[in-house]
């Protein structure tokens, strides 16, 4: 019985040394290849989560530790991204408030100038081309180079009766 057990326990060819060495070489080559793949994946992108998924672990605790480290890294990246988003949003809000303040100030200035023009228009003589503001607006042209309006010169047309 013992003799039969020894033969069966290792398989049909339990005493075949060539076969044992061949298995050892295959196992060694597989381990080396696995280590090379893990090293290559870690070098190519240490932040990538793919290498954790492709790695073969010796124990569950080792796998849990590796995945926990990856989770902590990803959470840190998430916190950094959230902080960046909050900073950008606050910066945007400040710019928005500044733009709205500028718009309000410009609207007040426009209203002031409009009221001044309405008051001054009644003082301009009817024989001057500045008596009609709409006509002046139509004749005015924006100058891109200088960044200002080109307004027609005031002309007084006096008519003499015979």
matplotlib code that plots the C-alpha trace (Angstrom):
import matplotlib.pyplot as plt

x = [0.0, 2.7, 4.5, 1.3, 0.7, 4.2, 3.6, 0.1, 0.7, 3.0, 1.1, 1.9, 5.4, 6.2, 9.8, 10.5, 13.2, 13.2, 9.5, 10.0, 12.8, 10.7, 7.8, 10.2, 11.6, 8.1, 7.1, 10.2, 9.7, 6.1, 7.0, 9.7, 7.4, 4.7, 7.2, 8.4, 4.8, 4.0, 7.2, 6.4, 2.9, 4.0, 6.7, 4.4, 1.8, 2.1, -1.2, -3.1, -5.5, -5.0, -1.8, -3.7, -6.4, -3.8, -1.5, -1.6, -1.5, -0.1, -2.8, -6.1, -4.5, -1.9, -4.6, -6.6, -3.5, -2.7, -6.2, -6.5, -3.4, -4.9, -8.2, -6.3, -4.5, -7.7, -9.4, -6.6, -6.8, -10.6, -10.1, -7.5, -9.9, -12.8, -10.6, -9.6, -13.3, -14.2, -11.3, -12.4, -16.0, -15.1, -12.9, -15.7, -18.1, -15.7, -15.3, -19.1, -19.7, -17.0, -18.6, -22.1, -20.7, -19.1, -22.3, -24.3, -21.8, -21.9, -25.7, -25.8, -23.2, -25.3, -28.4, -26.6, -25.3, -28.7, -30.3, -27.6, -28.1, -31.9, -31.4, -28.7, -30.6, -33.2, -30.4, -29.0, -30.3, -32.6, -30.3, -27.4, -27.1, -26.7, -30.4, -31.4, -29.6, -31.0, -29.5, -26.1, -26.2, -26.8, -23.9, -21.5, -18.9, -16.9, -13.1, -11.5, -7.9, -8.4, -11.2, -13.5, -16.5, -16.1, -18.9, -19.7, -18.6, -21.2, -22.6, -24.8, -27.0, -28.2, -30.7, -31.0, -34.2, -34.2]
y = [0.0, 2.4, 1.7, 2.4, 5.6, 6.9, 6.3, 7.8, 10.8, 12.5, 11.4, 8.8, 10.0, 11.1, 9.8, 11.4, 14.0, 15.6, 16.3, 17.8, 20.1, 21.1, 22.1, 24.1, 25.9, 26.8, 28.0, 30.1, 31.5, 32.3, 34.1, 36.1, 37.0, 38.1, 40.3, 41.9, 42.6, 44.1, 46.2, 47.4, 48.4, 50.2, 52.1, 53.0, 54.6, 54.4, 56.3, 53.9, 51.6, 48.9, 47.5, 46.7, 44.8, 42.9, 42.0, 38.5, 38.6, 36.0, 36.8, 38.6, 41.0, 42.0, 42.7, 44.7, 46.8, 47.5, 48.5, 50.6, 52.5, 53.1, 54.2, 56.7, 58.1, 58.5, 60.1, 62.6, 63.4, 63.8, 66.2, 68.2, 68.4, 69.5, 72.2, 73.3, 73.5, 75.5, 77.9, 78.4, 78.9, 81.5, 83.3, 83.2, 84.6, 87.5, 88.3, 88.1, 90.6, 92.9, 92.8, 93.4, 96.4, 97.8, 97.3, 99.1, 102.0, 102.3, 102.3, 105.1, 107.1, 106.5, 107.7, 110.8, 111.7, 111.0, 113.4, 116.0, 115.8, 116.2, 119.3, 120.8, 120.1, 122.7, 125.3, 124.6, 126.9, 125.4, 126.5, 124.2, 120.6, 119.6, 120.5, 117.0, 114.3, 111.4, 112.8, 113.3, 109.6, 108.4, 110.5, 109.4, 106.7, 104.5, 104.7, 101.4, 102.7, 105.5, 103.8, 106.8, 108.2, 110.6, 113.1, 115.5, 119.1, 121.6, 123.6, 126.7, 127.3, 130.8, 131.6, 135.2, 136.5, 138.8]
z = [0.0, 0.9, -2.3, -4.3, -2.3, -3.2, -6.8, -6.9, -4.6, -7.0, -10.0, -12.6, -13.0, -9.4, -9.6, -12.9, -12.1, -15.6, -15.2, -11.7, -13.0, -16.0, -13.6, -11.4, -14.4, -15.6, -12.2, -11.9, -15.4, -14.6, -11.4, -13.1, -15.9, -13.4, -11.5, -14.8, -15.8, -12.4, -12.5, -16.0, -15.1, -12.0, -13.9, -16.8, -14.6, -10.9, -10.4, -12.7, -11.0, -13.7, -12.1, -8.9, -10.9, -12.9, -10.0, -8.6, -4.8, -2.4, 0.2, 0.6, 3.1, 0.6, -2.0, 0.6, 1.5, -2.1, -3.0, 0.2, -0.8, -4.2, -2.7, -0.5, -3.5, -5.5, -2.5, -2.2, -5.9, -5.5, -2.6, -4.6, -7.6, -5.3, -3.8, -7.3, -8.3, -5.2, -5.9, -9.5, -8.5, -5.9, -8.4, -11.0, -8.4, -7.6, -11.3, -11.8, -8.9, -10.4, -13.8, -12.4, -10.5, -13.7, -15.6, -12.9, -12.9, -16.7, -16.7, -14.1, -16.2, -19.4, -17.6, -16.4, -19.9, -21.4, -18.9, -19.5, -23.3, -22.9, -20.8, -23.1, -26.3, -25.6, -25.4, -28.8, -31.6, -34.2, -37.0, -35.7, -36.8, -33.1, -32.4, -33.6, -31.5, -33.5, -36.7, -34.9, -33.7, -37.2, -38.6, -35.9, -36.7, -34.3, -34.9, -34.1, -34.2, -31.7, -29.8, -29.9, -31.8, -34.7, -34.3, -37.1, -36.6, -35.5, -38.3, -38.0, -41.1, -41.1, -43.7, -44.9, -46.1, -49.1]

ax = plt.figure().add_subplot(projection="3d")
ax.plot(x, y, z, "-o")
ax.set_aspect("equal")
plt.show()
